[in-house]
């Protein structure tokens, strides 16, 4: 009994966190809807989980200025906008 639970336990945990992990971002429905709307505007008819999460993170970055990587992305976008003008 002890062995079987030890063998199964970590594996099941590992799989579930890998499969579900990325999507467990606690996206609320409003964020999800915003992300889907943005992706539709871009012409993405069936976005992947990654694309949706990326849009939600961008939105959160604008809202809260959260992580450094998002700040970097936004600053590079600003540079591009400046170049166009």
N, C-alpha and C positions, 0 to 999 in steps of 0.2 A: 504493500500500500504506500509506504513512504516513498519508495523509488518512483512509482508511477506519478504521484503528484509532483515530485520534484522535476521529473522529465517534462510532463505536460505543462505545468505552471508557467515557467519562464517563457517557453515557446509561445503559448497562447497569449501571454501578456505581450511578448515582443511583437507578434503578428498584429494583434489588435491595435497596439500603439502605432505601429508603422502604417497600417491601413487607415485607421481612423484618425490617428494623430494630427496630421495636417489640417483636417477639416474640423477638429475640435477647437477651432479658434474662437469659439463663442461669438459667432457672427449673429447679430440680431436681425430680425426680419427687415428692418428699415435699411440697414447696411447692405444686406443681401440684395434687396430690391434696387438700391442705388447702383451697386456694382453691376447688376444685370442690365440696368438701363444704360450705363456707360458703355458696357461691352456691346450692347445692341447698336448703339450709335456708331461704334467703331466697325460694325458690320460682322461681328462674331455671333453667329446664330446659335451654336451650341458650345458655350465656353466650358473649359475644363475647371476642375476644382482649383487648380493652381491659378488660373486666370482670374477667377472670382476672388480668391484670397488676395491676389495682388492688388486688385481694384479696391477691396475693402481696406487693405493696409495703406494704400495711397490716400484714401478718404480720411482714415484715422490720422495719418501723418499731417494732412491739411488741418484737421480739427484740433489735434492735440500737440502737433510737432513732436511726435514720439521718438522714433529711433534715429540714430545718426545716418543710417543708410538711406532712409526715406528723405532726410534733409538733403543728403547729397544728390539724390535723384531730382528733387524739386529745384535745387540750385542749378543743376545742369539744364533743366527745362527752362529756367529763367534765362540762362545764357543764350539758349537757342532762340527764345522769343526776342531777346535784345538784338541778336544778329539779324533776324528777319526785318526788324524796323530799321 
